[in-house]
Amino acid sequence: MKSKISTIIATFLALVLSSSPAFAANETMMDLLKVLRDKGTLTQNEYELLVNASKADKEHIEAIKADTNHSLAKQLKKAKKAEGWASKVKVKGDIRLRYEWQDTDGGIERNRGRYRARIGIIGKPVDNWEAGIGIASGGDDPRSTNETFDDTFETKDARMDYAYLQYKKDSLMAVGGKFKRKKFLWNATDLMWDGDVNPEGFAAKYSIKNNLSKFYVGSGILVIDEAGGTSEDPYMIYAQLGQKFKSGNFYGQVAAQYHTFGEMNLGEEHSAGTNTDDNLGAFGTSWELGTKTNLGKVAFIGDLYNNIETSTNEDTAYAVGFKWKKGPWKAKYIYAKVEHNAVPDFLPDSDRFNGDTGIKGHEFAVGYKVNKKTSLGLDFYATEDDDSGVEQEVLQLDLKYKF
């Protein structure tokens, strides 16, 4: 009878141990087994069998826990690695839809639907370094990333917009490749530089804080072209120094620069054909003087260039105006006059009389920010050719979304 009871108890305990590993590992159960053995309810063989079963279950549980922890650790490591990589890479871009009306004396009135699409990847893989690659719609015109709705739904072009390596440490910043100009060479308007132009070459800028705000000096060498049949490749060298300032409600920036060109020839690729001299070195000044008021932020802006290398009298360009911003609204007005040889004819704003030199005129612009990502814009140009007196008007209505 005792043997039968012992067998029943042993069987029951075995079932409990096998079905509840956590319970089997409990020290209370181990103590119970000892008591049952000491009282003779369990034989020594039965006691050892149950103890070994308990230990086996415990080891099995520990093995499972170890495997689980190892797997979780690996997954966590992968997640942290992915998160770390994501924090070092940023994808950005924008899409702009445009209606454009253009009317030129003696020409055909044009109505066009246009779009611009840009996307870029900016990576910061290691400290102090940044790499950027960008693609934009448009053809080979460096002053435009627009595409027109035309040619029976044809597939449109997309080209390299920028590709650069940038180094930044403390007050020094340097870049090489095809890069965004405004971080290295500042101008208040697009009198000389169309906003779509991303130059190619090398540039550096050094900035130091002072009592006014920040002083900076920059320089660069930009490659205009590579002439395969000669070693005389056209290039541009520039140097600029500037000062930012802020005091109470007043803020601003002023800068002076000098640029010169080497091995230039009239009619360089993408030129407008309106320069009459290929000596185009000039001094320039740029300014933005602003204040915050109850009616919004208002700033007076301008650029002035004087070509000191040309032998012609057509050597000066200037743009003056103002810009205003309050809440979601902003507005701008600029009057510009560009004599024939004041600036290179392949760089100015292409919307101002097709980017020609030898012109003068007005620009009015209004913008409204619908939300953080979406904005509306209206831009109107009224310009005139200095030589012929031909007038041109351009109206642009834009819807822009950035991401």
C-alpha positions in Angstrom: 0.0 0.0 0.0 2.8 2.4 0.9 4.5 1.6 -2.3 1.3 2.4 -4.2 0.8 5.7 -2.3 4.4 6.6 -3.0 3.9 5.9 -6.7 0.8 8.1 -6.8 2.5 11.0 -5.0 5.6 10.7 -7.2 3.5 10.7 -10.3 1.5 13.7 -9.1 4.7 15.6 -8.2 6.2 14.7 -11.6 3.1 16.1 -13.4 3.3 19.3 -11.3 7.0 19.7 -12.0 6.6 19.2 -15.7 3.5 21.4 -16.1 4.7 24.3 -14.0 8.4 24.9 -14.4 8.3 28.1 -12.4 6.7 26.2 -9.5 9.2 23.3 -9.8 12.0 25.7 -9.4 10.6 27.0 -6.1 12.6 26.2 -3.0 9.5 25.2 -1.1 8.9 22.3 -3.5 12.5 21.2 -3.0 12.0 21.3 0.8 8.7 19.3 0.4 10.5 16.6 -1.5 13.1 16.3 1.2 10.4 15.9 3.9 8.6 13.2 1.9 11.9 11.3 1.4 12.8 11.6 5.1 9.4 10.3 6.2 9.7 7.4 3.8 6.9 8.4 1.5 9.3 8.7 -1.4 12.1 6.3 -1.9 15.6 7.6 -2.5 15.3 6.7 -6.2 12.0 8.6 -6.6 13.4 11.6 -4.7 16.5 11.8 -7.0 14.3 11.3 -10.1 12.0 14.3 -9.1 15.0 16.5 -8.1 16.7 15.8 -11.3 13.5 16.6 -13.2 13.2 19.9 -11.4 16.8 20.8 -12.1 16.4 19.9 -15.8 13.3 22.1 -16.1 15.1 25.0 -14.4 18.0 24.6 -16.7 15.6 24.5 -19.7 13.9 27.7 -18.5 17.2 29.4 -18.0 18.3 28.3 -21.5 15.1 29.7 -23.0 15.5 33.0 -21.1 19.1 33.2 -22.3 18.1 32.6 -25.9 15.3 35.1 -25.6 17.5 37.8 -24.0 20.1 37.2 -26.7 17.5 37.6 -29.4 16.1 40.7 -27.9 19.5 42.2 -27.5 20.3 41.5 -31.2 17.0 43.1 -32.2 17.6 46.1 -30.0 21.1 46.5 -31.4 19.7 46.5 -34.9 17.0 48.9 -34.0 19.5 51.3 -32.4 21.7 51.0 -35.4 18.9 51.8 -37.8 17.8 54.7 -35.5 21.4 56.0 -35.5 21.6 55.8 -39.2 18.2 57.5 -39.7 19.3 60.3 -37.4 22.4 60.9 -39.7 20.5 61.0 -43.0 17.8 63.4 -44.0 15.6 63.3 -47.1 14.2 66.6 -48.2 12.5 68.0 -51.3 9.7 70.1 -52.8 7.2 70.2 -55.6 6.0 73.4 -57.2 3.2 73.8 -59.6 3.1 77.0 -61.7 0.9 78.9 -64.1 3.0 81.4 -66.1 1.9 84.2 -68.4 4.4 86.1 -70.5 4.0 89.0 -72.9 6.9 90.5 -74.9 6.5 93.4 -77.3 6.5 92.1 -80.8 6.2 88.5 -79.6 3.4 86.0 -79.0 1.6 86.0 -75.6 2.4 82.8 -73.8 0.4 80.8 -71.2 2.1 77.9 -69.7 1.7 75.2 -67.1 5.0 74.3 -65.4 6.3 72.3 -62.5 9.5 71.9 -60.5 10.4 68.8 -58.5 13.5 68.4 -56.3 14.6 65.8 -53.9 17.8 65.4 -52.0 19.6 63.3 -49.4 21.8 65.0 -46.8 24.0 62.7 -44.8 26.2 63.3 -41.8 28.0 60.0 -41.4 30.8 61.2 -39.1 31.4 64.2 -37.0 32.2 67.5 -38.9 31.4 66.0 -42.3 28.3 66.3 -44.5 27.5 64.8 -47.9 24.7 65.9 -50.1 23.2 64.6 -53.4 20.2 66.2 -55.1 18.1 65.6 -58.2 15.9 68.2 -59.9 13.7 68.4 -62.8 14.7 70.5 -65.8 17.1 70.4 -68.7 20.7 71.6 -69.0 19.9 75.3 -68.3 21.7 76.0 -64.9 19.2 78.8 -64.3 16.0 76.8 -64.4 14.7 73.6 -62.9 11.3 74.1 -64.5 9.6 71.7 -66.8 6.7 72.8 -69.1 3.5 70.9 -69.7 4.1 70.0 -73.4 5.1 67.5 -76.1 2.3 65.0 -75.7 2.9 63.8 -72.2 6.6 63.1 -72.8 8.7 61.8 -70.0 10.6 64.8 -68.5 14.2 65.2 -67.7 15.8 65.1 -64.2 19.4 66.0 -63.6 22.0 66.3 -60.8 21.2 69.5 -58.9 24.0 69.2 -56.3 26.6 66.7 -55.2 29.1 67.9 -52.6 31.2 67.1 -49.6 31.3 69.6 -46.8 33.5 69.9 -43.7 32.6 72.1 -40.7 34.5 72.5 -37.5 34.1 75.3 -35.1 34.2 78.5 -37.2 35.5 77.0 -40.4 33.3 75.6 -43.2 34.6 74.2 -46.5 32.9 72.5 -49.5 33.8 70.9 -52.7 31.7 69.7 -55.6 28.5 71.1 -57.0 27.1 72.9 -54.0 24.5 75.4 -52.8 26.0 78.9 -53.1 24.1 80.9 -50.4 25.9 79.3 -47.4 29.3 80.4 -48.8 28.6 83.5 -50.9 25.7 85.8 -49.7 23.8 88.3 -51.8 20.6 90.1 -50.8 18.9 89.7 -54.2 19.1 87.6 -57.4 20.7 90.5 -59.4 23.8 88.5 -60.3 22.9 85.0 -59.1 19.7 83.2 -60.1 18.5 81.1 -57.2 18.7 77.8 -59.2 22.4 78.2 -60.0 24.5 75.8 -57.9 28.2 76.5 -58.8 30.9 73.8 -59.1 34.3 74.1 -57.5 35.6 74.7 -54.0 34.8 77.3 -51.4 35.5 78.1 -47.7 34.1 80.4 -45.1 35.3 81.4 -41.7 33.0 83.0 -39.1 33.6 84.5 -35.7 31.2 85.9 -33.2 31.6 89.5 -32.0 29.7 92.2 -30.2 27.5 92.9 -33.2 26.7 89.3 -34.0 29.0 87.5 -36.4 31.8 88.5 -38.8 32.7 86.3 -41.7 35.2 86.0 -44.6 34.9 83.6 -47.5 36.6 82.7 -50.7 36.3 80.2 -53.5 37.4 79.1 -57.0 34.5 78.1 -59.3 35.0 76.2 -62.5 33.0 77.6 -65.4 33.9 75.0 -68.0 36.5 72.4 -69.0 37.9 73.0 -72.5 39.1 69.7 -73.8 41.2 71.1 -76.6 43.1 73.6 -74.5 44.5 74.1 -71.0 42.8 77.5 -70.8 39.7 76.6 -68.8 37.4 79.4 -67.8 37.0 80.0 -64.0 35.9 82.4 -61.4 37.6 83.5 -58.2 35.8 85.4 -55.5 36.4 86.8 -52.0 33.8 88.2 -49.6 33.7 89.6 -46.1 30.6 90.5 -44.2 29.0 91.4 -40.9 25.7 90.3 -39.4 24.3 92.3 -36.6 21.4 92.4 -34.2 20.4 95.0 -31.6 16.9 95.0 -30.1 14.4 95.0 -32.9 17.0 95.9 -35.5 18.9 93.3 -37.5 20.8 93.1 -40.7 23.8 92.0 -42.8 26.2 93.9 -45.0 28.9 92.4 -47.2 31.5 93.4 -49.7 33.1 91.2 -52.4 35.4 91.0 -55.3 35.2 88.5 -58.1 37.2 88.0 -61.2 37.2 85.6 -64.2 40.0 83.9 -66.0 40.1 82.6 -69.6 36.6 83.8 -70.3 35.3 84.2 -73.8 32.1 85.9 -75.1 29.3 83.4 -75.7 30.2 80.9 -73.0 27.7 78.0 -72.9 24.3 79.1 -71.5 25.1 82.8 -71.9 22.3 85.2 -73.0 24.6 86.8 -75.6 24.2 90.2 -74.1 27.8 90.8 -72.7 29.9 92.8 -75.1 33.1 92.4 -73.2 34.6 89.3 -71.6 36.5 91.2 -68.9 34.0 90.9 -66.0 35.9 91.4 -62.7 33.9 93.5 -60.3 33.5 94.9 -56.8 30.2 94.3 -55.2 28.3 95.2 -52.1 25.2 93.6 -50.6 23.0 94.7 -47.7 19.9 93.9 -45.7 18.8 96.3 -43.0 15.7 95.3 -41.1 13.5 96.0 -38.1 10.7 94.3 -36.2 7.5 96.3 -35.9 3.9 95.8 -34.9 3.1 95.6 -38.6 5.7 92.8 -39.1 9.3 92.5 -40.1 10.5 95.0 -42.7 13.9 95.1 -44.4 15.6 97.2 -47.0 17.7 95.1 -49.4 20.1 95.7 -52.2 23.1 94.7 -54.3 25.5 96.8 -56.3 28.2 95.7 -58.8 30.8 97.7 -60.6 32.9 96.0 -63.3 36.4 97.5 -62.9 38.0 95.4 -65.7 35.9 96.4 -68.7 36.8 99.2 -71.0 33.2 99.9 -71.8 30.8 102.3 -70.0 28.2 99.5 -69.5 29.8 98.5 -66.2 27.2 98.9 -63.4 24.3 96.8 -62.0 22.2 97.5 -59.0 19.0 96.2 -57.3 17.2 98.0 -54.5 13.9 97.2 -52.7 12.3 95.9 -49.5 10.8 92.8 -48.1 8.1 92.4 -45.5 6.8 89.5 -43.4 4.0 89.1 -40.9 2.5 85.8 -39.8 1.8 83.7 -42.9 2.1 86.7 -45.3 5.2 88.0 -47.0 5.9 90.5 -49.8 8.8 91.9 -51.8 9.6 94.7 -54.2 12.8 95.1 -56.2 13.9 97.6 -58.9 16.9 96.3 -60.9 19.1 97.8 -63.6 21.8 95.7 -65.2 24.1 97.2 -67.8 25.6 95.0 -70.5 28.9 94.2 -68.9 28.2 94.6 -65.2 27.8 90.9 -64.5 28.2 87.7 -66.6 25.1 87.1 -68.7 24.8 83.4 -67.7 24.1 84.1 -64.1 21.3 86.7 -63.4 17.7 85.7 -62.6 16.2 84.1 -65.7 12.7 85.4 -65.0 13.9 89.0 -65.3 13.8 89.5 -69.1 15.1 86.0 -69.7 18.2 86.6 -67.7 19.7 89.2 -70.1 22.0 92.0 -69.2 21.3 95.5 -70.6 17.8 95.6 -69.0 15.9 97.4 -66.2 12.6 96.9 -64.4 10.4 96.0 -61.5 9.5 92.9 -59.6 6.6 92.5 -57.2 6.0 89.3 -55.2 3.5 88.2 -52.6 3.4 84.9 -50.7 1.1 83.2 -48.2 2.0 80.2 -46.1 -1.0 77.9 -45.9 0.6 75.6 -43.4 4.0 74.3 -42.4 4.5 72.5 -45.7 2.4 74.4 -48.2 2.6 77.9 -49.6 1.1 80.1 -52.4 3.0 82.7 -54.3 2.5 85.4 -56.9 5.4 87.0 -58.8 5.2 89.8 -61.4 8.0 91.2 -63.5 7.8 94.3 -65.7 11.1 94.9 -67.5 12.5 96.7 -70.5 15.5 96.2 -72.8 17.7 99.3 -72.5 18.8 99.3 -76.2 15.6 98.5 -78.1 13.0 99.6 -75.5 11.2 96.3 -75.9 9.1 95.6 -72.8 8.3 92.3 -71.2 5.8 91.3 -68.5 5.8 88.0 -66.7 3.2 86.8 -64.2 3.7 83.6 -62.1 1.2 81.9 -59.8 2.7 79.1 -57.7 1.6 76.3 -55.4 4.5 74.8 -53.5 4.7 71.8 -51.2 7.9 70.8 -49.3 8.8 67.7 -47.5 
